[in-house]
Amino acid sequence: MDVYVFDIDGTLTPSRLRIDSEFEQFFINWMEGKKIVFVTGSDKAKTIEQIGDNIWNSADACLQSCSNHIFEGGVETYKIDWKPSNELISFLEELLQETKYTIKTSNHIEERIGLLNFSIVGRDCTQEQREAYYEWDSKSGERLQFAQQIMDRFPGIEASVGGQISIDIHPLGANKSQAKAWILNNFGQESIIHFYGDKMSPGGNDYDLAKVLQQPHKTYSVTDWKDTMKHLKEQ
């Protein structure tokens, strides 16, 4: 059985924006008759904002917060019980002071189920501010550096780059790689996983799942939703 697994942000949608209307209709039609799983660092509400209720509810499963909060057929079936320590929160606040990036908005530290999302520019930034930070970070490598500092300071924590402006932080091993075992347990050990993501390089939050998907599973590193659409049309 083929199981098609998708990251959301940057893979099915522009980063933190609504899915393109043309691609939305194409994808709804493409999903028909297939086993579909979404694996994202975002929570349920943000995911639905981006892909809409129709697509979200049509998936066989939605593994939110890097697989730490799971919905099957729209029904919650699992969530991890984890709360970040005060020491971790304090360290992130120190990084906010340490950054050389000068533009900051608000909502820098956002708690989700099983995951902490950290953003220097802040999740309340405008789209223009988001893109400006992403361009700056692409040159400076700040998020990768800060993610490594977090892991060096807290050995039981993992941190990886997600989307354009943030770092996903969660307990060691509680990353997207959990999706592999969950999918094989629920769809059958002989299932073939096809995973599409835009952050498959080391340090990205799709990397942990991509690296455990050896043959016969397949991974597709995409640059944006248009690239994803191209791959799906070639299936």
MOFEN-V510698 format. One record per run of one state. SS is the DSSP state (h for helix, s for strand, l for the rest). FROM is the first residue (numbers start at 1). TO is the last residue. If there is no record, write none. Layout:
BEGIN
ss: <SS SS>
from: <FROM FROM>
to: <TO TO>
END
This chain:
BEGIN
ss: <l s l s l s l h l s l h l s h l s l s l h l s l s l h l h l s l s l h l s l s l h l s l h l>
from: <1 2 7 9 10 13 14 21 32 35 40 44 59 61 65 68 69 73 75 80 86 99 109 113 115 120 127 141 142 154 157 163 166 172 178 188 192 198 204 205 207 213 218 222 225 235>
to: <1 6 8 9 12 13 20 31 34 39 43 58 60 64 67 68 72 74 79 85 98 108 112 114 119 126 140 141 153 156 162 165 171 177 187 191 197 203 204 206 212 217 221 224 234 235>
END
